[in-house]
Each structure stands twice: as structure tokens, then as C-alpha cells.
Amino acid sequence: MRYVDGFVVPVPKKKLAEYKKMATKASKIWMEYGALEYVECVADDVKPGKHTSFPQSVKLKTGEIVIFSYIVYKSRAQRDKINKQVMNDERVKKLCNPKNMPFDGKRMFWGGFKVIVQK
């Protein structure tokens, strides 16, 4: 069964184009190493909730927008292998340098998920 890494990131609206450029580069690298799918989505209909929400989860500030992204792999084993290769890639090391990132990485969160329903 497929495996998915999911990410939620707060990005300043004024840096959205810069983020998209960075994500486009990253997507090519993940796909080069064997990811099946790489998707970046910008919030369109996400409102603060009573207890929790996408904006609250990243402590969204004025002038920021939420990005939800995910990467699909054939399996957890494939994901672990690909991520090891990706994290050792000099292009990713440059992209992930806090000086080069167009968002606050401390408020980003992510995790790996087993697929339980797939059509």
C-alpha cells in the first residue's frame, strides 16, 4: 500500500512566488529519486476553528497563508530510501538552508501516513 508524507507550512503571502519556485525545484528532486507524486496546495477555504484548524496549527500571522503539501511513495520502505537520498542531495541542502527558506520552518509540521483507503 502507498505511503504519504504530509506537510503544513505558514508562508508570507509576499513570498508565495518564492515558495512556489523553491517547491518546484524540490518536486523535481523528489521525483528524480522515485516519488510517485509531489503536490503543493495553497489555502483557499480554511477558516480558524473553535479549537483547532490549519491556521491555528501553524500559528498563522497576519499576511501569511497556509500551504498543505504531500508526497506519495510506493511504500514506507521506498519513502525512507528516497528521503535518505534526498536529504543527502546538495541541491536540497541548499534549499533547506534557513537563510534560503521563504517561510518560518519552526512553525512547519509534517508526518508520514499509511494509506488506509485508496481508489
MORA-V800636 format. One record per helix or strand of 2 or more residues. SS is the DSSP state (helix for helix, strand for strand). FROM is the first residue (numbers start at 1). TO is the last residue. If there is no record, write none. Layout:
ss = [SS;SS]
from = [FROM;FROM]
to = [TO;TO]
This chain:
ss = [strand;helix;strand;helix;strand;helix;helix;helix;strand]
from = [3;13;37;54;64;76;90;105;109]
to = [12;32;42;57;73;87;95;107;114]
